[in-house]
C-alpha cells in the first residue's frame, strides 16, 4: 500500500500536533513546518500528496507561499485561516488552492475535505473501488481497503483507527486462525506506542460494533476463551 503524505504549514504548534496525531491515525505520513519559507524545497524533497497551508504565517502571507508552490508544483493545497473575509477565500481559490477551511474547524471535516481533494486529483490511487489485490483483503462480502483503512460491505463503508485497522488486517489475512492478545497487540503497535495502553479487548469490542453496523449483525470476530480472537471466514 502506498502511504499518503501530507505537509502541514502552520505556526500553531498545538494545531500541528493535533493534526499530525489525527491524520496519522488514518494512515497519513505527516510532516509539519512552522514557516512557509522552505515550503517549496520540502515539497520538492518529500513529494507530498497534499499540502495544508495556513494563510497567516509568521514569515509572510500564506497567499505568497501558495503562489510560489503553484509556480513549480501541481500538488493539491487546502488553505486554513482564522480570517472570516470572503476576499481571502476567493484570492486563494483563484490562485490555485483546491479548498479552503476557516478556523476553528473539526479535524473530521478537514479529513473529509482531504479525501475529496485526493479523489479528484488521484482517483486511480485513492478510489475505494480499486481492484488491486494488494490494496484489499476480501473475505466474503467484507472488504478491508488498505488505501483508506476502511471496511466495506457493498456501498456501506466505515473508517477504522490505525489500531483497529492493524488488528483487522491481521485477523482477515488469516481467517479461522486463532491469534493471542499479545500477537494482535504486537501487530498493531506501529510507530505510536502510547495508543496501546488500553486493553486489546477494548479495541476488539469497538471493531465488533463497527463490523455489526455494516454486516447485518454478523459475528465475524470470535472470542477463543483463554487464548485470544479469530476472524470467522464463514459466520
BADREN-263821 format. One record per residue: y, z, x of N, C-alpha, C in turn. Coordinates in nm, 4 decimals. Atoms other than C-alpha are relative to their C-alpha. Layout:
(site (Y; Z; X); (Y; Z; X); (Y; Z; X))
...
***
This chain:
(site (-0.1197; 0.0000; 0.0833); (0.0000; 0.0000; 0.0000); (0.1246; 0.0000; 0.0866))
(site (-0.1257; 0.0041; -0.0711); (0.3480; -0.0850; 0.1239); (0.0904; 0.1112; -0.0510))
(site (-0.0887; -0.1090; 0.0390); (0.5762; 0.2202; 0.1265); (0.1401; -0.0535; -0.0216))
(site (-0.1357; 0.0425; 0.0300); (0.9140; 0.1632; -0.0346); (0.0977; 0.0888; 0.0764))
(site (-0.0959; -0.0741; -0.0827); (1.2043; 0.2640; 0.1921); (0.1388; -0.0009; -0.0633))
(site (-0.1339; -0.0142; 0.0574); (1.5377; 0.3958; 0.0674); (0.0944; 0.0578; 0.1049))
(site (-0.1048; -0.0523; -0.0869); (1.8573; 0.4519; 0.2677); (0.1075; 0.0618; -0.0884))
(site (-0.0992; -0.0714; 0.0796); (2.0878; 0.7167; 0.1161); (0.1213; 0.0287; 0.0876))
(site (-0.1239; -0.0217; -0.0756); (2.4503; 0.7192; 0.2388); (0.0932; 0.0829; -0.0866))
(site (-0.0795; -0.0924; 0.0807); (2.6352; 1.0231; 0.1052); (0.0336; 0.1204; 0.0861))
(site (-0.0397; -0.1128; -0.0839); (2.8324; 1.3069; 0.2662); (-0.0333; 0.1349; -0.0619))
(site (0.0413; -0.1236; 0.0660); (2.6954; 1.5663; 0.0213); (-0.1416; 0.0341; 0.0464))
(site (0.1299; -0.0314; -0.0591); (2.4132; 1.7274; 0.2196); (-0.0974; 0.0582; -0.1026))
(site (0.0879; -0.0553; 0.1028); (2.2779; 1.9178; -0.0805); (-0.0580; -0.1113; -0.0868))
(site (0.0474; 0.1126; 0.0793); (2.2566; 1.5977; -0.2819); (-0.0997; -0.0836; 0.0802))
(site (0.0929; 0.0734; -0.0856); (2.0931; 1.4213; 0.0119); (-0.1383; 0.0653; 0.0008))
(site (0.1267; -0.0726; -0.0041); (1.8260; 1.6909; 0.0341); (-0.0738; -0.0135; -0.1333))
(site (0.0600; 0.0123; 0.1328); (1.7668; 1.6792; -0.3415); (-0.0622; -0.1384; -0.0193))
(site (0.0493; 0.1359; 0.0193); (1.7309; 1.3005; -0.3466); (-0.1180; -0.0303; 0.0915))
(site (0.1109; 0.0226; -0.0939); (1.5073; 1.2964; -0.0392); (-0.1287; 0.0616; -0.0540))
(site (0.1189; -0.0677; 0.0519); (1.2673; 1.5516; -0.1882); (-0.0496; -0.0677; -0.1276))
(site (0.0399; 0.0596; 0.1282); (1.2708; 1.3866; -0.5300); (-0.0620; -0.1377; 0.0200))
(site (0.0496; 0.1362; -0.0183); (1.2253; 1.0271; -0.4147); (-0.1300; -0.0029; 0.0809))
(site (0.1246; -0.0053; -0.0761); (0.9587; 1.1178; -0.1597); (-0.1156; 0.0447; -0.0883))
(site (0.1031; -0.0397; 0.0952); (0.7725; 1.2788; -0.4472); (-0.0540; -0.1165; -0.0797))
(site (0.0450; 0.1194; 0.0699); (0.7441; 0.9283; -0.5942); (-0.0342; -0.1125; 0.0979))
(site (0.0544; 0.0953; -0.0956); (0.6241; 0.7599; -0.2772); (0.1003; -0.0742; 0.0858))
(site (-0.0996; 0.0664; -0.0825); (0.9521; 0.6549; -0.1149); (0.0105; 0.0678; 0.1361))
(site (-0.0400; -0.0526; -0.1296); (1.0345; 0.6961; 0.2513); (0.1527; -0.0020; 0.0014))
(site (-0.1455; -0.0116; 0.0155); (1.3951; 0.8214; 0.2649); (0.0668; 0.0338; 0.1333))
(site (-0.0857; -0.0287; -0.1148); (1.6496; 0.8058; 0.5479); (0.1402; 0.0260; -0.0531))
(site (-0.1318; -0.0378; 0.0515); (1.9875; 0.9751; 0.4946); (0.1069; -0.0110; 0.1081))
(site (-0.1161; 0.0057; -0.0875); (2.3297; 0.9119; 0.6510); (0.1155; 0.0731; -0.0668))
(site (-0.1164; -0.0697; 0.0529); (2.6405; 1.1282; 0.6115); (0.1238; -0.0894; -0.0002))
(site (-0.1139; 0.0895; -0.0110); (2.8770; 0.8456; 0.7050); (-0.0477; -0.1443; -0.0108))
(site (0.0362; 0.1395; 0.0208); (2.8880; 0.4727; 0.6470); (0.0175; -0.0900; 0.1202))
(site (-0.0347; 0.0866; -0.1124); (2.9930; 0.3511; 0.9916); (-0.1216; -0.0666; 0.0646))
(site (0.1197; 0.0575; -0.0611); (2.6357; 0.2919; 1.1118); (-0.0949; -0.0619; -0.1021))
(site (0.0880; 0.0468; 0.1074); (2.5015; 0.1662; 0.7797); (-0.0625; -0.1353; 0.0321))
(site (0.0506; 0.1343; -0.0274); (2.4696; -0.1966; 0.8854); (-0.1055; 0.0032; 0.1099))
(site (0.0984; -0.0108; -0.1074); (2.2894; -0.1022; 1.2076); (-0.1313; 0.0580; -0.0501))
(site (0.1210; -0.0621; 0.0539); (2.0474; 0.1214; 1.0199); (-0.0760; -0.0978; -0.0889))
(site (0.0663; 0.0965; 0.0871); (1.9765; -0.1486; 0.7644); (-0.0734; -0.1044; 0.0837))
(site (0.0644; 0.0962; -0.0873); (1.9021; -0.3939; 1.0447); (-0.1258; 0.0545; 0.0641))
(site (0.1145; -0.0607; -0.0667); (1.6624; -0.1493; 1.2112); (-0.1105; 0.0397; -0.0980))
(site (0.0974; -0.0576; 0.0928); (1.4948; 0.0022; 0.9051); (-0.0516; -0.0986; -0.1038))
(site (0.0334; 0.0941; 0.1080); (1.4885; -0.2922; 0.6631); (-0.0363; 0.0740; -0.1292))
(site (0.0298; -0.0744; 0.1233); (1.5133; -0.0594; 0.3600); (-0.0121; -0.0947; -0.1184))
(site (0.0138; 0.0799; 0.1212); (1.4136; -0.1890; 0.0191); (0.1172; 0.0210; -0.0947))
(site (-0.1154; -0.0282; 0.0851); (1.7177; -0.0258; -0.1426); (0.0941; 0.0953; 0.0723))
(site (-0.1024; -0.0878; -0.0574); (2.0449; 0.1446; -0.0415); (0.0695; 0.0729; -0.1136))
(site (-0.0758; -0.0823; 0.0947); (2.2027; 0.4331; -0.2352); (0.1299; 0.0381; 0.0709))
(site (-0.1263; -0.0104; -0.0735); (2.5702; 0.4320; -0.1375); (0.1077; 0.0711; -0.0811))
(site (-0.1091; -0.0722; 0.0645); (2.8410; 0.6848; -0.2271); (0.1311; -0.0756; 0.0242))
(site (-0.1256; 0.0736; -0.0136); (3.1800; 0.5289; -0.2902); (0.1047; 0.0817; 0.0754))
(site (-0.0934; -0.0880; -0.0702); (3.3602; 0.8327; -0.1395); (-0.0675; 0.0521; 0.1261))
(site (0.0593; -0.0400; -0.1268); (3.2757; 0.8757; 0.2304); (0.1072; 0.0549; 0.0933))
(site (-0.1006; -0.0628; -0.0865); (3.4471; 1.0872; 0.4983); (0.0614; -0.0960; 0.1011))
(site (-0.0520; 0.0920; -0.1009); (3.4904; 0.7921; 0.7366); (0.0521; -0.1305; -0.0616))
(site (-0.0514; 0.1204; 0.0624); (3.6137; 0.5408; 0.4807); (-0.0509; -0.0173; -0.1410))
(site (0.0348; 0.0297; 0.1388); (3.5649; 0.3827; 0.1429); (-0.1363; -0.0668; -0.0053))
(site (0.1304; 0.0605; 0.0174); (3.2149; 0.3010; 0.0261); (0.0083; -0.1471; -0.0368))
(site (-0.0202; 0.1413; 0.0343); (3.3527; -0.0266; -0.1075); (0.0049; -0.0848; 0.1279))
(site (-0.0064; 0.0725; -0.1274); (3.4295; -0.1313; 0.2509); (-0.1376; -0.0082; 0.0642))
(site (0.1370; 0.0012; -0.0537); (3.0785; -0.0331; 0.3574); (-0.0835; -0.1040; -0.0730))
(site (0.0715; 0.0999; 0.0793); (2.9415; -0.2445; 0.0727); (0.0361; -0.1409; 0.0467))
(site (-0.0419; 0.1321; -0.0485); (3.1477; -0.5409; 0.1958); (-0.0723; -0.0349; 0.1300))
(site (0.0663; 0.0231; -0.1282); (3.0012; -0.5010; 0.5461); (-0.1483; -0.0299; -0.0207))
(site (0.1418; 0.0229; 0.0280); (2.6484; -0.4785; 0.4080); (-0.0208; -0.1408; -0.0531))
(site (0.0169; 0.1298; 0.0638); (2.6946; -0.7914; 0.1986); (0.0279; -0.1187; 0.0940))
(site (-0.0233; 0.1076; -0.0965); (2.8174; -0.9913; 0.4989); (-0.1290; -0.0389; 0.0722))
(site (0.1205; 0.0246; -0.0800); (2.4741; -0.9598; 0.6589); (-0.1310; 0.0130; -0.0759))
(site (0.1269; -0.0314; 0.0644); (2.2162; -0.8406; 0.4069); (0.0076; -0.0188; -0.1514))
(site (0.0101; 0.0126; 0.1459); (2.0980; -0.9021; 0.0518); (-0.0739; 0.1187; -0.0606))
(site (0.0705; -0.1184; 0.0478); (1.9339; -0.5582; 0.0223); (0.0670; 0.0548; -0.1266))
(site (-0.0602; -0.0581; 0.1206); (1.9838; -0.4049; -0.3253); (0.0794; 0.1264; 0.0310))
(site (-0.0867; -0.1169; -0.0202); (2.2621; -0.1450; -0.3415); (0.0345; 0.0613; -0.1349))
(site (-0.0455; -0.0756; 0.1165); (2.3218; 0.1233; -0.6048); (0.1141; 0.0904; 0.0458))
(site (-0.1178; -0.0787; -0.0367); (2.6681; 0.2816; -0.5877); (0.0020; 0.1323; -0.0762))
(site (-0.0199; -0.1309; 0.0615); (2.7315; 0.6517; -0.6556); (0.1469; 0.0368; 0.0132))
(site (-0.1391; -0.0438; -0.0108); (3.0711; 0.8010; -0.7313); (0.0277; 0.1162; -0.0924))
(site (-0.0477; -0.1079; 0.0856); (3.2435; 1.1086; -0.8682); (0.1202; -0.0456; -0.0805))
(site (-0.1147; 0.0528; 0.0723); (3.5289; 0.8933; -0.9887); (-0.0428; -0.0510; -0.1379))
(site (0.0321; 0.0469; 0.1340); (3.5469; 0.8036; -1.3550); (0.0689; -0.1298; -0.0369))
(site (-0.0779; 0.1189; 0.0301); (3.7577; 0.4919; -1.3233); (-0.0885; -0.1238; -0.0101))
(site (0.0746; 0.1240; 0.0160); (3.6197; 0.1645; -1.4529); (0.0287; -0.0973; 0.1131))
(site (-0.0382; 0.0936; -0.1062); (3.8063; -0.0157; -1.1744); (-0.0979; 0.0044; 0.1153))
(site (0.0939; -0.0151; -0.1107); (3.5744; 0.1254; -0.9069); (-0.1326; -0.0670; -0.0320))
(site (0.1278; 0.0580; 0.0416); (3.2674; 0.0218; -1.1022); (0.0072; -0.1521; 0.0007))
(site (-0.0143; 0.1456; 0.0082); (3.3973; -0.3281; -1.1632); (0.0101; -0.0628; 0.1389))
(site (-0.0148; 0.0534; -0.1362); (3.5022; -0.3816; -0.7999); (-0.1344; 0.0026; 0.0723))
(site (0.1299; -0.0112; -0.0651); (3.1671; -0.2564; -0.6759); (-0.0968; -0.1069; -0.0462))
(site (0.0915; 0.1006; 0.0537); (2.9725; -0.4851; -0.9051); (0.0437; -0.1404; 0.0403))
(site (-0.0494; 0.1320; -0.0396); (3.1952; -0.7819; -0.8231); (-0.0308; -0.0297; 0.1464))
(site (0.0270; 0.0191; -0.1428); (3.1344; -0.7260; -0.4512); (-0.1493; -0.0055; 0.0313))
(site (0.1435; 0.0178; -0.0239); (2.7583; -0.7328; -0.4971); (-0.0859; 0.1222; -0.0179))
(site (0.0849; -0.1151; 0.0311); (2.6433; -0.3846; -0.5964); (-0.0919; -0.0375; -0.1162))
(site (0.0975; 0.0347; 0.1036); (2.3309; -0.4068; -0.8117); (0.0055; 0.0947; -0.1191))
(site (-0.0148; -0.0954; 0.1095); (2.4018; -0.0969; -1.0188); (0.0987; 0.1061; 0.0441))
(site (-0.1078; -0.0957; -0.0222); (2.6451; 0.1915; -1.0471); (-0.0306; 0.1251; -0.0803))
(site (0.0353; -0.1238; 0.0689); (2.5824; 0.5571; -1.1311); (0.1040; 0.1074; 0.0303))
(site (-0.1011; -0.1040; -0.0233); (2.8577; 0.8196; -1.1808); (-0.0642; 0.1371; 0.0203))
(site (0.0438; -0.1387; -0.0212); (2.8122; 1.1758; -1.0543); (0.0663; 0.0894; -0.1042))
(site (0.1376; -0.0382; -0.0335); (2.6771; 1.4144; -1.1639); (-0.1004; -0.0821; -0.0797))
(site (0.1011; 0.0780; 0.0680); (2.3537; 1.2422; -1.2601); (-0.1358; 0.0690; 0.0126))
(site (0.1360; -0.0504; -0.0046); (1.9922; 1.3252; -1.3311); (-0.0801; -0.0859; 0.0973))
(site (0.0797; 0.0802; -0.0939); (1.7620; 1.2193; -1.0426); (-0.0979; -0.0938; -0.0693))
(site (0.0923; 0.0875; 0.0730); (1.5247; 1.0760; -1.3021); (0.0684; -0.1301; -0.0400))
(site (-0.0732; 0.1216; 0.0361); (1.7958; 0.8345; -1.4117); (0.0170; -0.0893; 0.1219))
(site (-0.0120; 0.0794; -0.1219); (1.8550; 0.7261; -1.0519); (-0.1324; -0.0679; 0.0310))
(site (0.1315; 0.0588; -0.0257); (1.4805; 0.6720; -1.0055); (-0.0266; -0.1179; -0.0933))
(site (0.0204; 0.1083; 0.0969); (1.4676; 0.4628; -1.3234); (0.0829; -0.1230; 0.0377))
(site (-0.0859; 0.1125; -0.0391); (1.7587; 0.2505; -1.2011); (-0.0522; -0.0661; 0.1276))
(site (0.0589; 0.0555; -0.1226); (1.5997; 0.2101; -0.8572); (-0.1171; -0.0915; -0.0344))
(site (0.1172; 0.0793; 0.0379); (1.2785; 0.0871; -1.0174); (0.0418; -0.1308; -0.0673))
(site (-0.0460; 0.1204; 0.0699); (1.4668; -0.1554; -1.2409); (0.0573; -0.1011; 0.0984))
(site (-0.0591; 0.0894; -0.0994); (1.6604; -0.2976; -0.9468); (-0.1089; -0.0617; 0.0879))
(site (0.1073; 0.0513; -0.0856); (1.3480; -0.3304; -0.7311); (-0.0845; -0.1035; -0.0724))
(site (0.0783; 0.0977; 0.0756); (1.1626; -0.5097; -1.0085); (0.0737; -0.1338; -0.0072))
(site (-0.0772; 0.1253; 0.0067); (1.4445; -0.7625; -1.0343); (-0.0027; -0.0732; 0.1341))
(site (-0.0076; 0.0613; -0.1324); (1.4566; -0.8212; -0.6579); (-0.1364; -0.0354; 0.0580))
(site (0.1316; 0.0217; -0.0603); (1.0864; -0.7946; -0.5676); (-0.1103; 0.0169; -0.1036))
(site (0.0997; -0.0184; 0.1060); (0.8764; -0.8389; -0.8814); (-0.1426; -0.0163; 0.0495))
(site (0.1363; 0.0235; -0.0487); (0.5773; -0.9646; -0.6830); (-0.0539; 0.1197; 0.0778))
(site (0.0431; -0.1159; -0.0776); (0.5702; -0.6434; -0.4746); (0.0004; 0.1272; -0.0825))
(site (-0.0204; -0.1251; 0.0725); (0.6723; -0.3879; -0.7355); (-0.0516; -0.0049; -0.1420))
(site (0.0493; 0.0153; 0.1365); (0.5129; -0.5167; -1.0547); (-0.1263; 0.0803; -0.0197))
(site (0.1168; -0.0838; 0.0258); (0.2679; -0.2686; -1.2045); (-0.1199; -0.0805; -0.0453))
(site (0.1116; 0.0817; 0.0445); (0.0559; -0.5585; -1.3253); (-0.0637; -0.0756; 0.1161))
(site (0.0581; 0.0681; -0.1157); (-0.0252; -0.6742; -0.9705); (-0.1497; 0.0206; 0.0016))
(site (0.1454; -0.0057; 0.0059); (-0.3932; -0.7519; -0.9328); (-0.0641; 0.0220; 0.1359))
(site (0.0562; -0.0250; -0.1316); (-0.4364; -0.6923; -0.5589); (-0.0807; 0.1289; -0.0050))
(site (0.0882; -0.1161; 0.0108); (-0.7335; -0.4558; -0.5388); (0.0431; 0.1131; 0.0907))
(site (-0.0468; -0.1058; -0.0885); (-0.5700; -0.2684; -0.2505); (0.1111; 0.0813; -0.0647))
(site (-0.1095; -0.0685; 0.0663); (-0.2843; -0.1740; -0.4844); (-0.0448; 0.0757; -0.1237))
(site (0.0484; -0.0635; 0.1210); (-0.5051; -0.0472; -0.7657); (-0.1402; 0.0567; 0.0191))
(site (0.1368; -0.0485; 0.0163); (-0.8098; 0.1635; -0.8400); (-0.0289; -0.0076; -0.1490))
(site (0.0328; 0.0200; 0.1410); (-0.9723; 0.0617; -1.1667); (-0.1307; 0.0701; -0.0316))
(site (0.1191; -0.0679; 0.0497); (-1.2181; 0.2871; -1.3474); (0.0004; -0.0132; -0.1517))
(site (0.0002; 0.0260; 0.1428); (-1.2962; 0.1505; -1.6912); (0.1360; -0.0488; -0.0445))
(site (-0.1308; 0.0398; 0.0519); (-0.9739; 0.1256; -1.8891); (0.1152; 0.0646; 0.0765))
(site (-0.1039; -0.0688; -0.0761); (-0.7857; 0.3504; -1.6446); (0.0298; -0.0732; 0.1299))
(site (-0.0432; 0.0657; -0.1226); (-0.5834; 0.2005; -1.3609); (0.0953; 0.0940; 0.0734))
(site (-0.0899; -0.0768; -0.0849); (-0.4303; 0.4002; -1.0757); (0.0775; -0.1008; 0.0844))
(site (-0.0834; 0.0963; -0.0695); (-0.1389; 0.1937; -0.9451); (0.0602; 0.0660; 0.1228))
(site (-0.0443; -0.0626; -0.1240); (-0.0765; 0.2770; -0.5810); (0.1473; -0.0267; 0.0283))
(site (-0.1384; 0.0354; -0.0304); (0.2563; 0.0957; -0.5547); (0.0989; 0.0884; -0.0745))
(site (-0.0926; -0.0785; 0.0815); (0.4094; 0.3051; -0.8327); (-0.0459; 0.1434; -0.0202))
(site (0.0553; -0.1340; 0.0160); (0.1937; 0.6188; -0.8100); (-0.0044; 0.0374; -0.1474))
(site (0.0046; -0.0232; 0.1434); (0.1208; 0.5934; -1.1781); (-0.1385; -0.0284; -0.0540))
(site (0.1238; 0.0250; 0.0730); (-0.1690; 0.5962; -1.4223); (0.0304; -0.0899; -0.1190))
(site (-0.0198; 0.0906; 0.1116); (-0.2065; 0.3196; -1.6758); (-0.1279; -0.0132; -0.0799))
(site (0.1069; 0.0431; 0.0886); (-0.4230; 0.2515; -1.9751); (0.0625; -0.0968; -0.0982))
(site (-0.0686; 0.1006; 0.0795); (-0.3185; -0.0740; -2.1305); (0.1489; 0.0050; 0.0272))
(site (-0.1458; -0.0050; -0.0144); (0.0557; -0.0524; -2.1936); (0.0521; 0.1416; 0.0217))
(site (-0.0405; -0.1390; -0.0199); (0.0592; 0.3262; -2.1591); (0.0033; 0.0318; 0.1490))
(site (-0.0163; -0.0307; -0.1415); (0.1876; 0.4492; -1.8251); (0.0594; 0.1386; 0.0164))
(site (-0.0584; -0.1306; -0.0291); (0.2605; 0.7882; -1.6760); (0.0122; 0.0168; 0.1504))
(site (-0.0244; -0.0196; -0.1421); (0.4134; 0.8715; -1.3388); (-0.0637; 0.1302; 0.0475))
(site (0.0620; -0.1174; -0.0598); (0.2477; 1.1202; -1.1046); (0.0862; 0.0494; 0.1156))
(site (-0.0611; -0.0535; -0.1211); (0.3916; 1.3535; -0.8463); (-0.0871; -0.0426; 0.1181))
(site (0.0780; 0.0373; -0.1175); (0.2786; 1.2885; -0.4892); (-0.1300; 0.0786; 0.0070))
(site (0.1205; -0.0835; -0.0027); (0.0345; 1.5799; -0.5100); (-0.1013; -0.0483; -0.1027))
(site (0.0903; 0.0459; 0.1057); (-0.1119; 1.4631; -0.8405); (-0.0601; -0.1354; 0.0350))
(site (0.0493; 0.1328; -0.0359); (-0.1390; 1.1075; -0.7140); (-0.1105; 0.0090; 0.1050))
(site (0.0990; -0.0111; -0.1070); (-0.3271; 1.2069; -0.3977); (-0.1319; 0.0569; -0.0519))
(site (0.1215; -0.0579; 0.0590); (-0.5708; 1.4204; -0.5952); (-0.0718; -0.1047; -0.0833))
(site (0.0598; 0.1002; 0.0876); (-0.6261; 1.1434; -0.8493); (-0.0597; -0.1155; 0.0803))
(site (0.0501; 0.1072; -0.0855); (-0.6677; 0.8810; -0.5782); (-0.1341; 0.0386; 0.0624))
(site (0.1239; -0.0479; -0.0610); (-0.9328; 1.0909; -0.4055); (-0.1142; 0.0011; -0.1004))
(site (0.1038; -0.0100; 0.1023); (-1.1249; 1.1516; -0.7277); (-0.0438; -0.1376; -0.0493))
(site (0.0333; 0.1291; 0.0582); (-1.1058; 0.7947; -0.8594); (-0.0655; -0.0948; 0.0995))
(site (0.0633; 0.0849; -0.1002); (-1.2073; 0.6328; -0.5309); (-0.1511; 0.0238; 0.0068))
(site (0.1431; -0.0339; -0.0047); (-1.5418; 0.8117; -0.5518); (-0.0389; 0.0719; -0.1288))
(site (0.0344; -0.0620; 0.1290); (-1.6254; 0.8699; -0.9186); (-0.1394; 0.0610; 0.0037))
(site (0.1282; -0.0709; 0.0098); (-1.9142; 1.1010; -1.0105); (-0.0376; 0.0685; 0.1309))
(site (0.0204; -0.0738; -0.1247); (-1.8709; 1.2737; -0.6733); (0.0749; 0.1321; -0.0082))
(site (-0.0616; -0.1321; 0.0074); (-1.8000; 1.6459; -0.6541); (0.0827; 0.0255; 0.1254))
(site (-0.0886; -0.0371; -0.1096); (-1.5016; 1.7485; -0.4399); (0.0345; 0.1482; -0.0115))
(site (-0.0394; -0.1405; 0.0004); (-1.4358; 2.1075; -0.3406); (0.1514; 0.0099; -0.0099))
(site (-0.1450; -0.0210; 0.0072); (-1.0907; 2.2573; -0.3898); (0.0653; -0.0242; 0.1364))
(site (-0.0544; 0.0203; -0.1345); (-1.0378; 2.2564; -0.0126); (0.0086; -0.1485; 0.0339))
(site (-0.0036; 0.1444; -0.0255); (-1.1261; 1.8858; 0.0077); (0.1168; -0.0666; -0.0711))
(site (-0.1108; 0.0580; 0.0760); (-0.8773; 1.7996; -0.2634); (0.1346; 0.0433; 0.0570))
(site (-0.1237; -0.0489; -0.0582); (-0.6098; 2.0178; -0.1059); (0.0316; -0.0739; 0.1298))
(site (-0.0209; 0.0717; -0.1255); (-0.6597; 1.8512; 0.2333); (0.0406; -0.1449; -0.0247))
(site (-0.0332; 0.1387; 0.0331); (-0.6453; 1.5056; 0.0741); (0.1433; -0.0121; -0.0476))
(site (-0.1325; 0.0050; 0.0615); (-0.3173; 1.5944; -0.0976); (0.1120; 0.0489; 0.0903))
(site (-0.1025; -0.0656; -0.0811); (-0.1347; 1.7607; 0.1905); (0.1150; -0.0915; 0.0377))
(site (-0.1086; 0.0904; -0.0374); (0.0609; 1.4615; 0.3198); (0.0930; 0.0634; 0.1013))
(site (-0.0985; -0.0471; -0.0980); (0.3840; 1.5446; 0.5020); (0.0618; 0.1328; -0.0369))
(site (-0.0734; -0.1174; 0.0473); (0.5227; 1.8259; 0.2894); (-0.0975; 0.1088; -0.0410))
(site (0.0967; -0.1055; 0.0299); (0.3023; 2.1334; 0.3085); (0.0560; 0.1076; -0.0906))
(site (-0.0572; -0.1055; 0.0836); (0.5486; 2.3520; 0.1143); (-0.0337; -0.0198; -0.1467))
(site (0.0283; 0.0284; 0.1406); (0.4462; 2.1835; -0.2089); (-0.1381; 0.0458; -0.0424))
(site (0.1392; -0.0294; 0.0289); (0.0939; 2.3197; -0.1872); (-0.0294; 0.1497; -0.0009))
(site (0.0197; -0.1433; 0.0040); (0.1480; 2.6917; -0.2200); (-0.0783; 0.0416; -0.1239))
(site (0.0682; -0.0363; 0.1235); (0.0170; 2.6970; -0.5761); (-0.1437; -0.0500; 0.0007))
(site (0.1415; 0.0328; 0.0066); (-0.3458; 2.6724; -0.6667); (-0.0230; -0.1457; -0.0344))
(site (0.0395; 0.1364; 0.0331); (-0.5147; 2.3338; -0.6778); (-0.0338; -0.0110; -0.1480))
(site (0.0351; 0.0009; 0.1423); (-0.6260; 2.4327; -1.0266); (0.1203; -0.0342; -0.0879))
(site (-0.1206; 0.0294; 0.0774); (-0.2666; 2.4109; -1.1493); (0.0262; -0.1502; -0.0013))
(site (-0.0217; 0.1440; -0.0083); (-0.2327; 2.0539; -1.0260); (-0.1028; -0.0759; -0.0826))
(site (0.1048; 0.0667; 0.0773); (-0.5647; 1.9556; -1.1805); (0.0252; 0.0172; -0.1493))
(site (-0.0308; -0.0237; 0.1407); (-0.4623; 2.1143; -1.5105); (0.1095; -0.0955; -0.0489))
(site (-0.1076; 0.0923; 0.0363); (-0.1431; 1.9049; -1.5140); (-0.0525; -0.1441; -0.0057))
(site (0.0589; 0.1336; 0.0006); (-0.3405; 1.5948; -1.4252); (-0.0797; -0.0244; -0.1270))
(site (0.0793; 0.0137; 0.1215); (-0.5769; 1.6559; -1.7143); (0.0893; -0.0251; -0.1210))
(site (-0.0913; 0.0164; 0.1136); (-0.2882; 1.6892; -1.9560); (0.0597; -0.1408; -0.0019))
(site (-0.0565; 0.1341; -0.0071); (-0.1365; 1.3640; -1.8335); (-0.1047; -0.1057; -0.0339))
(site (0.1077; 0.0934; 0.0313); (-0.4705; 1.1850; -1.8498); (-0.0264; -0.0059; -0.1497))
(site (0.0285; -0.0050; 0.1433); (-0.5299; 1.3005; -2.2042); (0.1109; -0.0658; -0.0813))
(site (-0.1114; 0.0600; 0.0735); (-0.1851; 1.1761; -2.3062); (-0.0085; -0.1520; -0.0055))
(site (0.0121; 0.1460; 0.0011); (-0.2801; 0.8169; -2.2190); (-0.1430; -0.0471; -0.0221))
(site (0.1408; 0.0392; 0.0054); (-0.6573; 0.8243; -2.2574); (-0.0707; 0.0495; -0.1251))
(site (0.0601; -0.0401; 0.1269); (-0.7125; 0.9328; -2.6162); (-0.0854; 0.1256; 0.0134))
(site (0.0636; -0.1312; -0.0180); (-0.8076; 1.2850; -2.5075); (-0.1367; -0.0061; 0.0680))
(site (0.1249; 0.0059; -0.0740); (-1.0976; 1.1655; -2.2901); (0.0020; 0.1022; 0.1127))
(site (0.0112; -0.0983; -0.1066); (-1.2189; 1.4326; -2.0477); (-0.0532; -0.0702; 0.1242))
(site (0.0408; 0.0777; -0.1164); (-1.2226; 1.2449; -1.7178); (-0.0171; 0.0854; 0.1250))
(site (0.0165; -0.0880; -0.1160); (-1.1909; 1.5336; -1.4692); (-0.0839; 0.1203; -0.0424))
(site (0.0960; -0.1026; 0.0378); (-1.4874; 1.7658; -1.4925); (-0.0001; 0.1131; 0.1026))
(site (0.0106; -0.1162; -0.0874); (-1.4983; 2.1182; -1.3510); (-0.1461; 0.0259; 0.0344))
(site (0.1337; -0.0374; -0.0466); (-1.8055; 2.1929; -1.1420); (0.0103; 0.1451; 0.0451))
(site (-0.0224; -0.1426; -0.0225); (-1.8170; 2.5697; -1.1597); (-0.0564; 0.0451; 0.1343))
(site (0.0382; -0.0526; -0.1310); (-1.8275; 2.7418; -0.8212); (0.0144; -0.0994; 0.1117))
(site (-0.0088; 0.1037; -0.1036); (-1.7692; 2.4126; -0.6386); (0.1362; -0.0674; 0.0011))
(site (-0.1262; 0.0717; 0.0024); (-1.4706; 2.2040; -0.7471); (0.0120; -0.0908; -0.1198))
(site (-0.0273; 0.0930; 0.1100); (-1.3962; 1.8935; -0.9516); (-0.0629; -0.1374; 0.0279))
(site (0.0574; 0.1331; -0.0091); (-1.5336; 1.5472; -1.0227); (0.0643; -0.0894; -0.1054))
(site (-0.0474; 0.0985; 0.0958); (-1.3917; 1.2357; -1.1848); (-0.1210; -0.0680; -0.0636))
(site (0.1147; 0.0556; 0.0716); (-1.6362; 1.1188; -1.4522); (0.0251; -0.1480; -0.0274))
(site (-0.0158; 0.1439; 0.0163); (-1.6818; 0.7434; -1.4431); (-0.0130; -0.0423; -0.1452))
(site (0.0209; 0.0307; 0.1410); (-1.8150; 0.7259; -1.7970); (-0.0006; 0.1303; -0.0799))
(site (-0.0080; -0.1289; 0.0718); (-1.6969; 1.0195; -2.0126); (-0.0950; 0.0030; -0.1176))
***
